[in-house]
Every structure is written in C-alpha cells, then in structure tokens.
Amino acid sequence: MWSTPSGELSLGRDLAKVIRNCWGFSKTYFWHLVT
C-alpha cells in the first residue's frame, strides 16, 4: 500500500470532481449541438 498524504488525496478528489463537472458540461454542450 502506498502512504499518500491527506493533501494529495484531497487533491485527487478535487481533480475527479472537476473532471466530472467538465464531462457533464461537455455532454450537455454536445447535445445542444446535435439537437
């Protein structure tokens, strides 16, 4: 097991949140383009 500092862990969590937000936005934008 790796010992990751809590700061690194929270950074990864924030990064995942940002990626999810970007994915949701691009999906919505794509559907607006298609329809």
N, C-alpha and C positions, 0 to 999 in steps of 0.2 A: 504493500500500500504506500502511496505517496503521502508525505505530510505537507499539505498545502496550507499556507497562511489564510486566515479568515478574509483578509483583504483581497487576496487572489480569488477566493471562492465567490465573494460578493461581486467582484468584477465580472466573473464569468456569468453570474446570474443576471447582471445588468445587460451584458452583451447578448444573452439569449433573449431577454425582453425586447431589446432594440431590434434584433433580427425578426422576432415575431411581429413587432409593430410594422417594420418595413415590408414584411411579407404580406400582411393584411392590407396595407396601403397599396402595394403594387397589384394585388389581386383585385381590389376594388377598382383601381385605375384601369386595369386590363379589361374588366367587364364593362366599364364605361366606354372604352374604345370599341369593344365588339358590338354592343347593342346600339 
